[in-house]
Structure formats: structure tokens, C-alpha cells
Amino acid sequence: MFFVRNLGKRRVQPRKPHITKRTVVDLSADIFYSPSRSRSVMGILALFGGIAFLVLNERRKIKQELLTEKAREMCQKLDADKGDLQSLNEKLVISTANLYPDEPAIDYDFGVTHPRALSIRRKCEIYHYVEKKKLIKAKDETQQDQILYQYEKVWSTSPQVEFRGPSPPSNPAIPGNLLGTKKVSAKNIYFGDYQLGIPSQMLSQLDDYVELRLVEGKTCTNPGEFDIRGCYLYSKGGNPRKPQIGDMRISYEFLSSGKHTIVAKFLFDGLKFEPLRGRLIKYLSLEAPVVAPQQVTEVVGQTVVIPLWFTKAVEAYVLYMSPLEVAWLKKGVWRKHRAFRFIKRKDKERSEWMVGIGYTYVAVGLFLILSNFPMGLIPRLVVSSICGGAISYQTVEDAKSSQKNFSDAGQLKPSMDNVDKTKKEEGKERKNEIE
């Protein structure tokens, strides 16, 4: 007897898909990746960095005044043509002599040079279209604001490549590496008949460039694909009075040799000059702790003292931008009292410029901190600018008052004997010049 089993296809129930629950981690909510926390940290660093910058700059200013005053008292005159150099070794000197190159500077691309060129500066421009955007506001609510694109023809060292207008004109292809500015200096530049060397950092102080007129065969020996048109190398066949899109022009300026006055430390070993750096200057950050002004203290609720390691880092930045030294080079014949008067004025301008940098850091720090509050862009800019100015002003005033005892002690102000001595020296210098 047989038992017949149903061997048909077995119905398989569909399996339900296995769903795995995954936890999605929002990195923006993490403490290390939070944009708001990052902006707060950057803002605090910029704010207190700016405060330390302003305080240390004021200390640097006082130290520089002391260094300049002592340098003026011990400065001696050096004859770079026929004087005794060995007796003035490692001393601060003032000297007037010819500054000249061993070989004139030359731009080998076009053979442009001048017999008295210490340095040559080249500027290459192209005539091209520039796009300007103008917003036309709607007269009523039924209309929309319109943007009008205008195109002008200008000379520029960096032509515009991309345009946003609906039907922009086309600028020509940008040539090789000619566009922009280029500076070429003589290999060796000497001072006086003894051929004394001057460091490059002092040569960079010279900025009395004059226009170089191009003469074929003399100051320009290889114009190439350009025509000489007065003070320009112009695109061949072009008309400078009626320039066309794509025309190029190249102009030159040069730094001329001649009588120059230098104030620096002289080294007989090597017959060269170098900047005088103050050995009596202490570290700015170790003079006293840097404390935030009263406005910051009132907000935080306690006196804020900036850490020493952070102050030292800011100090290195301050002294890098404006080192404590006396090193001066200027074209012309300058007496000692006039030279040091000019040195003091330049350092005062530099200190004011540094105050502007410190204010910028403070304002940027406040702007980043305020970005975490529900404020618009314009109110945030206004508040950060006003509060940054108040904090910067109070910081500078506090730094001045803390340095008042230092200056009132007579360390900066010369005595009456020194003043009388200075007047006598100036009188002798004037008599020598008259003779």
C-alpha cells in the first residue's frame, strides 16, 4: 500500500527585510566641530591677541625712543672715502658718500638699463575690458530691481577673465609672464671709495625711483616685438594715443646712484654696515603682566591677565614687524640732528600704523564673538567697530600710564648738558658745511 505525499512546490513565505537602526552622528553638534565654538575660540584669541599687541607695541615704542636717544649721543662721523675705519669698528656711525653698483642693473628680457641704475622696476600693462555692476532699484512693488552691467576699457596689470553679464565682450588671451611688475637689482652695491657693503634690508628703504626714458641702442638694446615710444615699450604697430583692445605697454623706473647718508653700525671685519640693535632692551613681555582693560574686566567679572606664553608669542610677532634697531639709509646729504629727527618721525608713523593693526585684531575678535548672537551683519559690524575702538583706546592709555614712571625717571629725556652739547654739535656741523 502506497501513501502518496503531495510533492508540489512548497510555498515559501517572503522574509521581512532586516532593518538595522543606525545612529547618525551630527558632527556640527560635537564640541570639537561646533562652528559657534570655533568662532568663539578664534574671536577670543584675536581679541586678547590684539590687546597684547597694543600693550607690547606701546612698550616697544618707549624702548625704541630710549635706543634712538642713546644712539644719537654715541653716533660718530665716518669718512667712507679716506678716513680711519679701524678706529670706528663696531660703533654707530653716520656717513655720507656715493652709493654705486659694480655693474648697473639690467632687465635682460628687453636689454633695458641705465649707467647709474642701482635697481630697475618694470611694469607691464594690457588694454582690456573691465566689467562694472550697477544696481537699479525698482520704483514700486510691482517692479523688480535690475542689475546693469557696464564695460569700460582700461590699462591694467591683471586683466579680467570672467564676466557675469549676459552678453560680455571678449578679452584677448593673456600673454606669458610679462604682465605685472618686476624688480631687478644690481648684484653688488658699494658705499664710498672703500667699497663698503650695505645689507639688503637697508637697501630696501630706498624708494626714490625716477622715470627711465628709453632710447634705442643706449638704454634699450632689445625691444623685441615692441616699439619704443618715449618712456614706453608699446605693441608693435600700435598707437598710444588710440589704444586698441589687446595692446600692451611696458614702463620702467630706476633707482639712481649718487650721494647717500647712512646711519648704522660699522664692522671693520668685512668692511660693511649692519643695523644697531639695543643690548640694554629687556624682553617686552617680562617687563610686567599684560592685563585686559576695564571694559573687558566688567564683562567677565574679574581681572583678566593674559598668559605669559601667549604674550611671548605676540611679542615675537610685534618685533618681527617692527624690530628694535637703528638702521637708516636715505638719498642726499643729511646732518646728524636732521637724520635722527627723520628716524624718530618714521618710527612714530610706524607705531601709529601698528596701533591700527592692533585695533583691527580687537575688532575682528569682537565680530567673531558676536556672530554667536542673533544679530544682523550690519549691527554686528557697527558694534564690533565701536567697542573695538573703545577697548583699543583704553588699552593704549593704560599702557601709556604704566610706562609714565619709566619716562618720568629721566631715562628718555636728555639732560640739559646733553641738550647744550647737541646744539654745539649742530653749530659745528653748520660751520663745516659753510666752509
Secondary structure, 3 states (H helix, E strand, C coil): CCCCCCCCCCCCCCCCCCCCCCCCCCHHHCCCCCHHHHHHHHHHHHHHHHHHHHHHHHHHHHHHHHHHHHHHHHCEECCCCCCCCHHHCCEEEEEEEEEEECCCCEECCCCEECCCEEEEEEEEEEEEEEEEEEEECCCCCCCCCEEEEEEEEEEECCCCCCCCCCCCCCCCCCCCCCCEEEEEECCCEEECCCCEECCHHHHCCCCCEEECCCCECCCECCCCCEEEECCEEEECCCCCCCCCCCCEEEEEEEEECEEEEEEEEEECCCCEEECEECCCCCCHHHHCCCECCHHHHHHHCCCCECCHHHHHHHHHHHHHHCCCEECEEEECCCCHHHHHHHHHHHHHHHHHHHHHHHHHHHHHHHHHHHCCCCCCHHHHHHHHHHHHHHHHHHHHHHHHHHCHHHHHHHHCCCCHHHHHHHHHHHHHHHHHHHC
